[in-house]
């Protein structure tokens, strides 16, 4: 499995899996970046990620607050 170090790595993987070029000339690069950003925000805030025409993933995990004292 690849280790993603940046959002650009994730966008490149999305484009590669879609059969698009990853050299900045893909017409879908902006759309891929928008989707990755939506997923990132959904993971942080909780919500629903659309993954297909009639499918979605519900993110409902509660993030625990970090405290110095237990």
Predicted model as a PDB file, atoms N, CA, C, CB and O in Angstrom, pLDDT in the B-factor column:
MODEL        1                                                                  
ATOM      1  N   UNK A   1       0.840  -1.167   0.000  1.00 48.00           N  
ATOM      2  CA  UNK A   1       0.000   0.000   0.000  1.00 48.00           C  
ATOM      3  C   UNK A   1       0.891   1.238   0.000  1.00 48.00           C  
ATOM      4  CB  UNK A   1      -0.959  -0.007   1.212  1.00 48.00           C  
ATOM      5  O   UNK A   1       1.915   1.290   0.681  1.00 48.00           O  
ATOM      6  N   UNK A   2       0.482   2.214  -0.767  1.00 60.00           N  
ATOM      7  CA  UNK A   2       1.246   3.442  -0.868  1.00 60.00           C  
ATOM      8  C   UNK A   2       1.053   4.296   0.373  1.00 60.00           C  
ATOM      9  CB  UNK A   2       0.846   4.220  -2.115  1.00 60.00           C  
ATOM     10  O   UNK A   2       0.003   4.260   1.013  1.00 60.00           O  
ATOM     11  N   UNK A   3       2.065   5.048   0.695  1.00 80.00           N  
ATOM     12  CA  UNK A   3       1.948   5.983   1.803  1.00 80.00           C  
ATOM     13  C   UNK A   3       1.727   7.369   1.209  1.00 80.00           C  
ATOM     14  CB  UNK A   3       3.221   5.949   2.727  1.00 80.00           C  
ATOM     15  O   UNK A   3       2.558   7.886   0.462  1.00 80.00           O  
ATOM     16  N   UNK A   4       0.592   7.951   1.558  1.00 83.00           N  
ATOM     17  CA  UNK A   4       0.274   9.275   1.051  1.00 83.00           C  
ATOM     18  C   UNK A   4       0.853  10.318   1.992  1.00 83.00           C  
ATOM     19  CB  UNK A   4      -1.253   9.459   0.894  1.00 83.00           C  
ATOM     20  O   UNK A   4       0.580  10.299   3.192  1.00 83.00           O  
ATOM     21  N   UNK A   5       1.648  11.223   1.451  1.00 88.00           N  
ATOM     22  CA  UNK A   5       2.281  12.253   2.263  1.00 88.00           C  
ATOM     23  C   UNK A   5       1.614  13.610   2.095  1.00 88.00           C  
ATOM     24  CB  UNK A   5       3.744  12.358   1.913  1.00 88.00           C  
ATOM     25  O   UNK A   5       1.869  14.529   2.872  1.00 88.00           O  
ATOM     26  N   UNK A   6       0.764  13.740   1.086  1.00 89.00           N  
ATOM     27  CA  UNK A   6       0.103  15.019   0.848  1.00 89.00           C  
ATOM     28  C   UNK A   6      -1.213  14.778   0.122  1.00 89.00           C  
ATOM     29  CB  UNK A   6       1.013  15.974   0.032  1.00 89.00           C  
ATOM     30  O   UNK A   6      -1.489  13.681  -0.363  1.00 89.00           O  
ATOM     31  N   UNK A   7      -2.005  15.824   0.062  1.00 89.00           N  
ATOM     32  CA  UNK A   7      -3.264  15.751  -0.676  1.00 89.00           C  
ATOM     33  C   UNK A   7      -2.991  15.501  -2.156  1.00 89.00           C  
ATOM     34  CB  UNK A   7      -4.081  17.048  -0.491  1.00 89.00           C  
ATOM     35  O   UNK A   7      -3.761  14.810  -2.824  1.00 89.00           O  
ATOM     36  N   UNK A   8      -1.905  16.058  -2.664  1.00 90.00           N  
ATOM     37  CA  UNK A   8      -1.552  15.849  -4.068  1.00 90.00           C  
ATOM     38  C   UNK A   8      -1.325  14.371  -4.368  1.00 90.00           C  
ATOM     39  CB  UNK A   8      -0.301  16.655  -4.428  1.00 90.00           C  
ATOM     40  O   UNK A   8      -1.682  13.899  -5.447  1.00 90.00           O  
ATOM     41  N   UNK A   9      -0.737  13.634  -3.428  1.00 90.00           N  
ATOM     42  CA  UNK A   9      -0.546  12.185  -3.602  1.00 90.00           C  
ATOM     43  C   UNK A   9      -1.895  11.478  -3.710  1.00 90.00           C  
ATOM     44  CB  UNK A   9       0.273  11.596  -2.426  1.00 90.00           C  
ATOM     45  O   UNK A   9      -2.058  10.571  -4.526  1.00 90.00           O  
ATOM     46  N   UNK A  10      -2.856  11.890  -2.894  1.00 90.00           N  
ATOM     47  CA  UNK A  10      -4.183  11.265  -2.922  1.00 90.00           C  
ATOM     48  C   UNK A  10      -4.892  11.591  -4.232  1.00 90.00           C  
ATOM     49  CB  UNK A  10      -5.036  11.736  -1.718  1.00 90.00           C  
ATOM     50  O   UNK A  10      -5.497  10.712  -4.847  1.00 90.00           O  
ATOM     51  N   UNK A  11      -4.820  12.843  -4.659  1.00 91.00           N  
ATOM     52  CA  UNK A  11      -5.448  13.240  -5.925  1.00 91.00           C  
ATOM     53  C   UNK A  11      -4.817  12.481  -7.085  1.00 91.00           C  
ATOM     54  CB  UNK A  11      -5.317  14.767  -6.149  1.00 91.00           C  
ATOM     55  O   UNK A  11      -5.528  12.016  -7.976  1.00 91.00           O  
ATOM     56  N   UNK A  12      -3.501  12.349  -7.087  1.00 91.00           N  
ATOM     57  CA  UNK A  12      -2.831  11.586  -8.146  1.00 91.00           C  
ATOM     58  C   UNK A  12      -3.315  10.141  -8.177  1.00 91.00           C  
ATOM     59  CB  UNK A  12      -1.310  11.623  -7.950  1.00 91.00           C  
ATOM     60  O   UNK A  12      -3.503   9.581  -9.257  1.00 91.00           O  
ATOM     61  N   UNK A  13      -3.521   9.525  -7.004  1.00 90.00           N  
ATOM     62  CA  UNK A  13      -4.000   8.146  -6.948  1.00 90.00           C  
ATOM     63  C   UNK A  13      -5.426   8.049  -7.496  1.00 90.00           C  
ATOM     64  CB  UNK A  13      -3.943   7.615  -5.501  1.00 90.00           C  
ATOM     65  O   UNK A  13      -5.757   7.114  -8.225  1.00 90.00           O  
ATOM     66  N   UNK A  14      -6.261   9.019  -7.138  1.00 88.00           N  
ATOM     67  CA  UNK A  14      -7.637   9.047  -7.652  1.00 88.00           C  
ATOM     68  C   UNK A  14      -7.620   9.128  -9.171  1.00 88.00           C  
ATOM     69  CB  UNK A  14      -8.428  10.243  -7.057  1.00 88.00           C  
ATOM     70  O   UNK A  14      -8.334   8.385  -9.844  1.00 88.00           O  
ATOM     71  N   UNK A  15      -6.803  10.031  -9.711  1.00 91.00           N  
ATOM     72  CA  UNK A  15      -6.722  10.182 -11.164  1.00 91.00           C  
ATOM     73  C   UNK A  15      -6.153   8.927 -11.818  1.00 91.00           C  
ATOM     74  CB  UNK A  15      -5.862  11.397 -11.527  1.00 91.00           C  
ATOM     75  O   UNK A  15      -6.661   8.483 -12.847  1.00 91.00           O  
ATOM     76  N   UNK A  16      -5.117   8.358 -11.237  1.00 91.00           N  
ATOM     77  CA  UNK A  16      -4.509   7.146 -11.786  1.00 91.00           C  
ATOM     78  C   UNK A  16      -5.508   5.995 -11.814  1.00 91.00           C  
ATOM     79  CB  UNK A  16      -3.274   6.750 -10.970  1.00 91.00           C  
ATOM     80  O   UNK A  16      -5.596   5.269 -12.804  1.00 91.00           O  
ATOM     81  N   UNK A  17      -6.269   5.826 -10.719  1.00 90.00           N  
ATOM     82  CA  UNK A  17      -7.272   4.756 -10.673  1.00 90.00           C  
ATOM     83  C   UNK A  17      -8.402   4.990 -11.664  1.00 90.00           C  
ATOM     84  CB  UNK A  17      -7.843   4.632  -9.270  1.00 90.00           C  
ATOM     85  O   UNK A  17      -9.107   4.051 -12.034  1.00 90.00           O  
ATOM     86  N   UNK A  18      -8.579   6.233 -12.096  1.00 89.00           N  
ATOM     87  CA  UNK A  18      -9.631   6.569 -13.054  1.00 89.00           C  
ATOM     88  C   UNK A  18      -9.131   6.550 -14.490  1.00 89.00           C  
ATOM     89  CB  UNK A  18     -10.208   7.930 -12.735  1.00 89.00           C  
ATOM     90  O   UNK A  18      -9.892   6.815 -15.420  1.00 89.00           O  
ATOM     91  N   UNK A  19      -7.845   6.236 -14.672  1.00 92.00           N  
ATOM     92  CA  UNK A  19      -7.298   6.185 -16.018  1.00 92.00           C  
ATOM     93  C   UNK A  19      -6.906   7.548 -16.570  1.00 92.00           C  
ATOM     94  CB  UNK A  19      -8.285   5.550 -16.931  1.00 92.00           C  
ATOM     95  O   UNK A  19      -6.737   7.705 -17.779  1.00 92.00           O  
ATOM     96  N   UNK A  20      -6.764   8.524 -15.696  1.00 93.00           N  
ATOM     97  CA  UNK A  20      -6.396   9.872 -16.115  1.00 93.00           C  
ATOM     98  C   UNK A  20      -4.897  10.092 -15.928  1.00 93.00           C  
ATOM     99  CB  UNK A  20      -7.199  10.925 -15.324  1.00 93.00           C  
ATOM    100  O   UNK A  20      -4.238   9.363 -15.186  1.00 93.00           O  
ATOM    101  N   UNK A  21      -4.372  11.103 -16.609  1.00 91.00           N  
ATOM    102  CA  UNK A  21      -2.961  11.445 -16.450  1.00 91.00           C  
ATOM    103  C   UNK A  21      -2.771  12.176 -15.131  1.00 91.00           C  
ATOM    104  CB  UNK A  21      -2.457  12.310 -17.636  1.00 91.00           C  
ATOM    105  O   UNK A  21      -3.692  12.827 -14.639  1.00 91.00           O  
ATOM    106  N   UNK A  22      -1.600  12.073 -14.571  1.00 90.00           N  
ATOM    107  CA  UNK A  22      -1.319  12.699 -13.278  1.00 90.00           C  
ATOM    108  C   UNK A  22      -0.266  13.802 -13.392  1.00 90.00           C  
ATOM    109  CB  UNK A  22      -0.856  11.647 -12.279  1.00 90.00           C  
ATOM    110  O   UNK A  22       0.378  14.151 -12.403  1.00 90.00           O  
ATOM    111  N   UNK A  23      -0.094  14.346 -14.591  1.00 89.00           N  
ATOM    112  CA  UNK A  23       0.935  15.365 -14.800  1.00 89.00           C  
ATOM    113  C   UNK A  23       0.380  16.785 -14.778  1.00 89.00           C  
ATOM    114  CB  UNK A  23       1.634  15.122 -16.112  1.00 89.00           C  
ATOM    115  O   UNK A  23       1.060  17.720 -15.198  1.00 89.00           O  
ATOM    116  N   UNK A  24      -0.857  16.956 -14.289  1.00 85.00           N  
ATOM    117  CA  UNK A  24      -1.457  18.279 -14.225  1.00 85.00           C  
ATOM    118  C   UNK A  24      -2.297  18.636 -15.435  1.00 85.00           C  
ATOM    119  CB  UNK A  24      -0.397  19.292 -14.058  1.00 85.00           C  
ATOM    120  O   UNK A  24      -2.857  19.730 -15.489  1.00 85.00           O  
ATOM    121  N   UNK A  25      -2.400  17.734 -16.416  1.00 89.00           N  
ATOM    122  CA  UNK A  25      -3.157  18.009 -17.628  1.00 89.00           C  
ATOM    123  C   UNK A  25      -4.531  17.360 -17.663  1.00 89.00           C  
ATOM    124  CB  UNK A  25      -2.381  17.562 -18.804  1.00 89.00           C  
ATOM    125  O   UNK A  25      -5.215  17.431 -18.684  1.00 89.00           O  
ATOM    126  N   UNK A  26      -4.948  16.731 -16.579  1.00 91.00           N  
ATOM    127  CA  UNK A  26      -6.250  16.081 -16.556  1.00 91.00           C  
ATOM    128  C   UNK A  26      -7.349  17.121 -16.359  1.00 91.00           C  
ATOM    129  CB  UNK A  26      -6.308  15.015 -15.446  1.00 91.00           C  
ATOM    130  O   UNK A  26      -7.228  18.027 -15.534  1.00 91.00           O  
ATOM    131  N   UNK A  27      -8.412  16.973 -17.126  1.00 92.00           N  
ATOM    132  CA  UNK A  27      -9.561  17.868 -16.991  1.00 92.00           C  
ATOM    133  C   UNK A  27     -10.313  17.603 -15.691  1.00 92.00           C  
ATOM    134  CB  UNK A  27     -10.506  17.708 -18.187  1.00 92.00           C  
ATOM    135  O   UNK A  27     -11.138  18.416 -15.274  1.00 92.00           O  
ATOM    136  N   UNK A  28     -10.034  16.467 -15.047  1.00 92.00           N  
ATOM    137  CA  UNK A  28     -10.758  16.079 -13.846  1.00 92.00           C  
ATOM    138  C   UNK A  28      -9.981  16.355 -12.556  1.00 92.00           C  
ATOM    139  CB  UNK A  28     -11.105  14.623 -13.920  1.00 92.00           C  
ATOM    140  O   UNK A  28     -10.442  15.995 -11.472  1.00 92.00           O  
ATOM    141  N   UNK A  29      -8.828  16.979 -12.659  1.00 92.00           N  
ATOM    142  CA  UNK A  29      -8.004  17.196 -11.469  1.00 92.00           C  
ATOM    143  C   UNK A  29      -8.716  18.075 -10.435  1.00 92.00           C  
ATOM    144  CB  UNK A  29      -6.672  17.834 -11.865  1.00 92.00           C  
ATOM    145  O   UNK A  29      -8.656  17.786  -9.240  1.00 92.00           O  
ATOM    146  N   UNK A  30      -9.377  19.126 -10.872  1.00 92.00           N  
ATOM    147  CA  UNK A  30     -10.094  20.010  -9.953  1.00 92.00           C  
ATOM    148  C   UNK A  30     -11.235  19.273  -9.279  1.00 92.00           C  
ATOM    149  CB  UNK A  30     -10.626  21.240 -10.691  1.00 92.00           C  
ATOM    150  O   UNK A  30     -11.457  19.434  -8.079  1.00 92.00           O  
ATOM    151  N   UNK A  31     -11.964  18.460 -10.044  1.00 91.00           N  
ATOM    152  CA  UNK A  31     -13.066  17.684  -9.464  1.00 91.00           C  
ATOM    153  C   UNK A  31     -12.552  16.663  -8.460  1.00 91.00           C  
ATOM    154  CB  UNK A  31     -13.860  16.978 -10.565  1.00 91.00           C  
ATOM    155  O   UNK A  31     -13.170  16.452  -7.417  1.00 91.00           O  
ATOM    156  N   UNK A  32     -11.432  16.033  -8.765  1.00 91.00           N  
ATOM    157  CA  UNK A  32     -10.848  15.058  -7.842  1.00 91.00           C  
ATOM    158  C   UNK A  32     -10.415  15.746  -6.551  1.00 91.00           C  
ATOM    159  CB  UNK A  32      -9.647  14.337  -8.496  1.00 91.00           C  
ATOM    160  O   UNK A  32     -10.638  15.210  -5.465  1.00 91.00           O  
ATOM    161  N   UNK A  33      -9.807  16.912  -6.650  1.00 91.00           N  
ATOM    162  CA  UNK A  33      -9.394  17.663  -5.469  1.00 91.00           C  
ATOM    163  C   UNK A  33     -10.600  18.088  -4.635  1.00 91.00           C  
ATOM    164  CB  UNK A  33      -8.579  18.891  -5.879  1.00 91.00           C  
ATOM    165  O   UNK A  33     -10.564  18.014  -3.407  1.00 91.00           O  
ATOM    166  N   UNK A  34     -11.661  18.529  -5.294  1.00 91.00           N  
ATOM    167  CA  UNK A  34     -12.886  18.905  -4.579  1.00 91.00           C  
ATOM    168  C   UNK A  34     -13.459  17.714  -3.818  1.00 91.00           C  
ATOM    169  CB  UNK A  34     -13.936  19.458  -5.562  1.00 91.00           C  
ATOM    170  O   UNK A  34     -13.894  17.859  -2.676  1.00 91.00           O  
ATOM    171  N   UNK A  35     -13.462  16.535  -4.444  1.00 86.00           N  
ATOM    172  CA  UNK A  35     -13.991  15.340  -3.787  1.00 86.00           C  
ATOM    173  C   UNK A  35     -13.135  14.960  -2.588  1.00 86.00           C  
ATOM    174  CB  UNK A  35     -14.064  14.171  -4.776  1.00 86.00           C  
ATOM    175  O   UNK A  35     -13.669  14.642  -1.525  1.00 86.00           O  
ATOM    176  N   UNK A  36     -11.824  14.987  -2.744  1.00 87.00           N  
ATOM    177  CA  UNK A  36     -10.927  14.642  -1.649  1.00 87.00           C  
ATOM    178  C   UNK A  36     -11.122  15.621  -0.487  1.00 87.00           C  
ATOM    179  CB  UNK A  36      -9.454  14.648  -2.128  1.00 87.00           C  
ATOM    180  O   UNK A  36     -11.124  15.206   0.672  1.00 87.00           O  
ATOM    181  N   UNK A  37     -11.284  16.900  -0.782  1.00 88.00           N  
ATOM    182  CA  UNK A  37     -11.514  17.893   0.267  1.00 88.00           C  
ATOM    183  C   UNK A  37     -12.852  17.661   0.975  1.00 88.00           C  
ATOM    184  CB  UNK A  37     -11.472  19.304  -0.325  1.00 88.00           C  
ATOM    185  O   UNK A  37     -12.939  17.799   2.195  1.00 88.00           O  
ATOM    186  N   UNK A  38     -13.903  17.306   0.207  1.00 84.00           N  
ATOM    187  CA  UNK A  38     -15.203  17.010   0.824  1.00 84.00           C  
ATOM    188  C   UNK A  38     -15.101  15.821   1.760  1.00 84.00           C  
ATOM    189  CB  UNK A  38     -16.265  16.739  -0.250  1.00 84.00           C  
ATOM    190  O   UNK A  38     -15.659  15.847   2.857  1.00 84.00           O  
ATOM    191  N   UNK A  39     -14.394  14.773   1.341  1.00 81.00           N  
ATOM    192  CA  UNK A  39     -14.216  13.588   2.185  1.00 81.00           C  
ATOM    193  C   UNK A  39     -13.437  13.951   3.443  1.00 81.00           C  
ATOM    194  CB  UNK A  39     -13.490  12.467   1.409  1.00 81.00           C  
ATOM    195  O   UNK A  39     -13.787  13.515   4.539  1.00 81.00           O  
ATOM    196  N   UNK A  40     -12.387  14.744   3.290  1.00 82.00           N  
ATOM    197  CA  UNK A  40     -11.580  15.164   4.438  1.00 82.00           C  
ATOM    198  C   UNK A  40     -12.434  15.928   5.444  1.00 82.00           C  
ATOM    199  CB  UNK A  40     -10.394  16.035   3.979  1.00 82.00           C  
ATOM    200  O   UNK A  40     -12.381  15.647   6.641  1.00 82.00           O  
ATOM    201  N   UNK A  41     -13.211  16.881   4.974  1.00 80.00           N  
ATOM    202  CA  UNK A  41     -14.073  17.665   5.870  1.00 80.00           C  
ATOM    203  C   UNK A  41     -15.134  16.787   6.516  1.00 80.00           C  
ATOM    204  CB  UNK A  41     -14.743  18.816   5.104  1.00 80.00           C  
ATOM    205  O   UNK A  41     -15.473  16.986   7.682  1.00 80.00           O  
ATOM    206  N   UNK A  42     -15.662  15.821   5.778  1.00 79.00           N  
ATOM    207  CA  UNK A  42     -16.663  14.917   6.335  1.00 79.00           C  
ATOM    208  C   UNK A  42     -16.067  14.043   7.418  1.00 79.00           C  
ATOM    209  CB  UNK A  42     -17.268  14.051   5.242  1.00 79.00           C  
ATOM    210  O   UNK A  42     -16.712  13.784   8.434  1.00 79.00           O  
ATOM    211  N   UNK A  43     -14.838  13.583   7.212  1.00 76.00           N  
ATOM    212  CA  UNK A  43     -14.172  12.783   8.247  1.00 76.00           C  
ATOM    213  C   UNK A  43     -13.973  13.594   9.516  1.00 76.00           C  
ATOM    214  CB  UNK A  43     -12.820  12.263   7.742  1.00 76.00           C  
ATOM    215  O   UNK A  43     -14.121  13.066  10.618  1.00 76.00           O  
ATOM    216  N   UNK A  44     -13.644  14.857   9.375  1.00 75.00           N  
ATOM    217  CA  UNK A  44     -13.411  15.704  10.545  1.00 75.00           C  
ATOM    218  C   UNK A  44     -14.706  16.099  11.250  1.00 75.00           C  
ATOM    219  CB  UNK A  44     -12.656  16.950  10.135  1.00 75.00           C  
ATOM    220  O   UNK A  44     -14.760  16.129  12.479  1.00 75.00           O  
ATOM    221  N   UNK A  45     -15.742  16.400  10.481  1.00 75.00           N  
ATOM    222  CA  UNK A  45     -16.967  16.930  11.064  1.00 75.00           C  
ATOM    223  C   UNK A  45     -18.056  15.888  11.245  1.00 75.00           C  
ATOM    224  CB  UNK A  45     -17.483  18.036  10.217  1.00 75.00           C  
ATOM    225  O   UNK A  45     -19.030  16.127  11.957  1.00 75.00           O  
ATOM    226  N   UNK A  46     -17.902  14.738  10.610  1.00 72.00           N  
ATOM    227  CA  UNK A  46     -18.974  13.743  10.625  1.00 72.00           C  
ATOM    228  C   UNK A  46     -19.979  14.091   9.542  1.00 72.00           C  
ATOM    229  CB  UNK A  46     -19.665  13.675  12.020  1.00 72.00           C  
ATOM    230  O   UNK A  46     -20.171  15.265   9.226  1.00 72.00           O  
ATOM    231  N   UNK A  47     -20.612  13.094   8.978  1.00 76.00           N  
ATOM    232  CA  UNK A  47     -21.575  13.336   7.918  1.00 76.00           C  
ATOM    233  C   UNK A  47     -21.640  12.155   6.976  1.00 76.00           C  
ATOM    234  CB  UNK A  47     -21.225  14.602   7.153  1.00 76.00           C  
ATOM    235  O   UNK A  47     -21.322  11.027   7.355  1.00 76.00           O  
ATOM    236  N   UNK A  48     -22.052  12.417   5.748  1.00 78.00           N  
ATOM    237  CA  UNK A  48     -22.236  11.372   4.754  1.00 78.00           C  
ATOM    238  C   UNK A  48     -21.328  11.619   3.567  1.00 78.00           C  
ATOM    239  CB  UNK A  48     -23.698  11.297   4.306  1.00 78.00           C  
ATOM    240  O   UNK A  48     -21.247  12.738   3.059  1.00 78.00           O  
ATOM    241  N   UNK A  49     -20.634  10.556   3.117  1.00 77.00           N  
ATOM    242  CA  UNK A  49     -19.771  10.624   1.940  1.00 77.00           C  
ATOM    243  C   UNK A  49     -20.450   9.847   0.820  1.00 77.00           C  
ATOM    244  CB  UNK A  49     -18.336  10.053   2.240  1.00 77.00           C  
ATOM    245  O   UNK A  49     -20.655   8.641   0.955  1.00 77.00           O  
ATOM    246  N   UNK A  50     -20.807  10.509  -0.289  1.00 74.00           N  
ATOM    247  CA  UNK A  50     -21.368   9.770  -1.420  1.00 74.00           C  
ATOM    248  C   UNK A  50     -20.266   8.966  -2.118  1.00 74.00           C  
ATOM    249  CB  UNK A  50     -22.054  10.739  -2.423  1.00 74.00           C  
ATOM    250  O   UNK A  50     -19.209   9.510  -2.436  1.00 74.00           O  
ATOM    251  N   UNK A  51     -20.514   7.664  -2.356  1.00 76.00           N  
ATOM    252  CA  UNK A  51     -19.495   6.834  -3.009  1.00 76.00           C  
ATOM    253  C   UNK A  51     -19.997   6.209  -4.295  1.00 76.00           C  
ATOM    254  CB  UNK A  51     -19.028   5.745  -2.069  1.00 76.00           C  
ATOM    255  O   UNK A  51     -19.296   5.403  -4.906  1.00 76.00           O  
ATOM    256  N   UNK A  52     -21.170   6.558  -4.705  1.00 74.00           N  
ATOM    257  CA  UNK A  52     -21.728   6.028  -5.937  1.00 74.00           C  
ATOM    258  C   UNK A  52     -23.084   6.639  -6.184  1.00 74.00           C  
ATOM    259  CB  UNK A  52     -21.827   4.504  -5.887  1.00 74.00           C  
ATOM    260  O   UNK A  52     -23.533   7.509  -5.438  1.00 74.00           O  
ATOM    261  N   UNK A  53     -23.730   6.181  -7.231  1.00 76.00           N  
ATOM    262  CA  UNK A  53     -25.024   6.744  -7.604  1.00 76.00           C  
ATOM    263  C   UNK A  53     -26.042   6.600  -6.479  1.00 76.00           C  
ATOM    264  CB  UNK A  53     -25.547   6.072  -8.866  1.00 76.00           C  
ATOM    265  O   UNK A  53     -26.742   7.559  -6.152  1.00 76.00           O  
ATOM    266  N   UNK A  54     -26.131   5.429  -5.891  1.00 80.00           N  
ATOM    267  CA  UNK A  54     -27.117   5.176  -4.847  1.00 80.00           C  
ATOM    268  C   UNK A  54     -26.488   4.702  -3.548  1.00 80.00           C  
ATOM    269  CB  UNK A  54     -28.112   4.159  -5.322  1.00 80.00           C  
ATOM    270  O   UNK A  54     -27.156   4.063  -2.735  1.00 80.00           O  
ATOM    271  N   UNK A  55     -25.214   5.007  -3.343  1.00 82.00           N  
ATOM    272  CA  UNK A  55     -24.519   4.519  -2.151  1.00 82.00           C  
ATOM    273  C   UNK A  55     -23.838   5.672  -1.434  1.00 82.00           C  
ATOM    274  CB  UNK A  55     -23.488   3.437  -2.522  1.00 82.00           C  
ATOM    275  O   UNK A  55     -23.407   6.641  -2.059  1.00 82.00           O  
ATOM    276  N   UNK A  56     -23.747   5.557  -0.123  1.00 80.00           N  
ATOM    277  CA  UNK A  56     -23.026   6.537   0.669  1.00 80.00           C  
ATOM    278  C   UNK A  56     -22.520   5.866   1.935  1.00 80.00           C  
ATOM    279  CB  UNK A  56     -23.924   7.756   1.006  1.00 80.00           C  
ATOM    280  O   UNK A  56     -22.975   4.785   2.310  1.00 80.00           O  
ATOM    281  N   UNK A  57     -21.581   6.520   2.579  1.00 79.00           N  
ATOM    282  CA  UNK A  57     -21.019   6.041   3.836  1.00 79.00           C  
ATOM    283  C   UNK A  57     -21.310   7.097   4.893  1.00 79.00           C  
ATOM    284  CB  UNK A  57     -19.473   5.759   3.713  1.00 79.00           C  
ATOM    285  O   UNK A  57     -21.004   8.275   4.710  1.00 79.00           O  
ATOM    286  N   UNK A  58     -21.905   6.664   5.998  1.00 79.00           N  
ATOM    287  CA  UNK A  58     -22.209   7.576   7.088  1.00 79.00           C  
ATOM    288  C   UNK A  58     -21.038   7.584   8.070  1.00 79.00           C  
ATOM    289  CB  UNK A  58     -23.531   7.173   7.799  1.00 79.00           C  
ATOM    290  O   UNK A  58     -20.647   6.535   8.583  1.00 79.00           O  
ATOM    291  N   UNK A  59     -20.485   8.758   8.330  1.00 75.00           N  
ATOM    292  CA  UNK A  59     -19.408   8.916   9.297  1.00 75.00           C  
ATOM    293  C   UNK A  59     -20.029   9.481  10.569  1.00 75.00           C  
ATOM    294  CB  UNK A  59     -18.258   9.848   8.746  1.00 75.00           C  
ATOM    295  O   UNK A  59     -20.472  10.629  10.597  1.00 75.00           O  
ATOM    296  N   UNK A  60     -20.058   8.669  11.617  1.00 73.00           N  
ATOM    297  CA  UNK A  60     -20.694   9.136  12.840  1.00 73.00           C  
ATOM    298  C   UNK A  60     -19.825   8.883  14.069  1.00 73.00           C  
ATOM    299  CB  UNK A  60     -22.040   8.462  13.013  1.00 73.00           C  
ATOM    300  O   UNK A  60     -20.330   8.733  15.181  1.00 73.00           O  
ATOM    301  N   UNK A  61     -18.530   8.838  13.856  1.00 69.00           N  
ATOM    302  CA  UNK A  61     -17.612   8.641  14.972  1.00 69.00           C  
ATOM    303  C   UNK A  61     -17.486   9.929  15.762  1.00 69.00           C  
ATOM    304  CB  UNK A  61     -16.232   8.173  14.477  1.00 69.00           C  
ATOM    305  O   UNK A  61     -17.429  11.013  15.181  1.00 69.00           O  
ATOM    306  N   UNK A  62     -17.442   9.820  17.061  1.00 68.00           N  
ATOM    307  CA  UNK A  62     -17.256  10.977  17.921  1.00 68.00           C  
ATOM    308  C   UNK A  62     -15.762  11.126  18.197  1.00 68.00           C  
ATOM    309  CB  UNK A  62     -18.070  10.835  19.251  1.00 68.00           C  
ATOM    310  O   UNK A  62     -15.104  10.179  18.626  1.00 68.00           O  
ATOM    311  N   UNK A  63     -15.238  12.317  17.947  1.00 67.00           N  
ATOM    312  CA  UNK A  63     -13.831  12.582  18.216  1.00 67.00           C  
ATOM    313  C   UNK A  63     -13.713  12.979  19.674  1.00 67.00           C  
ATOM    314  CB  UNK A  63     -13.258  13.695  17.273  1.00 67.00           C  
ATOM    315  O   UNK A  63     -14.381  13.908  20.128  1.00 67.00           O  
ATOM    316  N   UNK A  64     -12.874  12.283  20.398  1.00 70.00           N  
ATOM    317  CA  UNK A  64     -12.678  12.577  21.805  1.00 70.00           C  
ATOM    318  C   UNK A  64     -11.764  13.786  21.967  1.00 70.00           C  
ATOM    319  CB  UNK A  64     -12.098  11.359  22.534  1.00 70.00           C  
ATOM    320  O   UNK A  64     -10.775  13.935  21.249  1.00 70.00           O  
ATOM    321  N   UNK A  65     -12.102  14.632  22.905  1.00 69.00           N  
ATOM    322  CA  UNK A  65     -11.278  15.809  23.161  1.00 69.00           C  
ATOM    323  C   UNK A  65     -10.017  15.389  23.910  1.00 69.00           C  
ATOM    324  CB  UNK A  65     -12.068  16.877  23.968  1.00 69.00           C  
ATOM    325  O   UNK A  65     -10.072  14.540  24.801  1.00 69.00           O  
ATOM    326  N   UNK A  66      -8.902  15.974  23.553  1.00 69.00           N  
ATOM    327  CA  UNK A  66      -7.637  15.676  24.212  1.00 69.00           C  
ATOM    328  C   UNK A  66      -7.545  16.524  25.472  1.00 69.00           C  
ATOM    329  CB  UNK A  66      -6.425  15.941  23.264  1.00 69.00           C  
ATOM    330  O   UNK A  66      -7.747  17.737  25.428  1.00 69.00           O  
ATOM    331  N   UNK A  67      -7.246  15.897  26.565  1.00 70.00           N  
ATOM    332  CA  UNK A  67      -7.026  16.636  27.797  1.00 70.00           C  
ATOM    333  C   UNK A  67      -5.694  16.228  28.400  1.00 70.00           C  
ATOM    334  CB  UNK A  67      -8.175  16.398  28.797  1.00 70.00           C  
ATOM    335  O   UNK A  67      -5.253  15.090  28.238  1.00 70.00           O  
ATOM    336  N   UNK A  68      -5.078  17.126  29.072  1.00 69.00           N  
ATOM    337  CA  UNK A  68      -3.793  16.841  29.703  1.00 69.00           C  
ATOM    338  C   UNK A  68      -3.978  15.982  30.940  1.00 69.00           C  
ATOM    339  CB  UNK A  68      -3.073  18.139  30.067  1.00 69.00           C  
ATOM    340  O   UNK A  68      -3.150  15.114  31.222  1.00 69.00           O  
ATOM    341  N   UNK A  69      -5.061  16.213  31.689  1.00 63.00           N  
ATOM    342  CA  UNK A  69      -5.320  15.474  32.913  1.00 63.00           C  
ATOM    343  C   UNK A  69      -6.397  14.422  32.657  1.00 63.00           C  
ATOM    344  CB  UNK A  69      -5.746  16.429  34.052  1.00 63.00           C  
ATOM    345  O   UNK A  69      -7.462  14.756  32.138  1.00 63.00           O  
ATOM    346  N   UNK A  70      -6.145  13.156  33.009  1.00 57.00           N  
ATOM    347  CA  UNK A  70      -7.159  12.114  32.771  1.00 57.00           C  
ATOM    348  C   UNK A  70      -8.368  12.248  33.653  1.00 57.00           C  
ATOM    349  CB  UNK A  70      -6.564  10.760  32.973  1.00 57.00           C  
ATOM    350  O   UNK A  70      -9.294  11.442  33.559  1.00 57.00           O  
TER     351      UNK A  70                                                      
ENDMDL                                                                          
END                                                                             
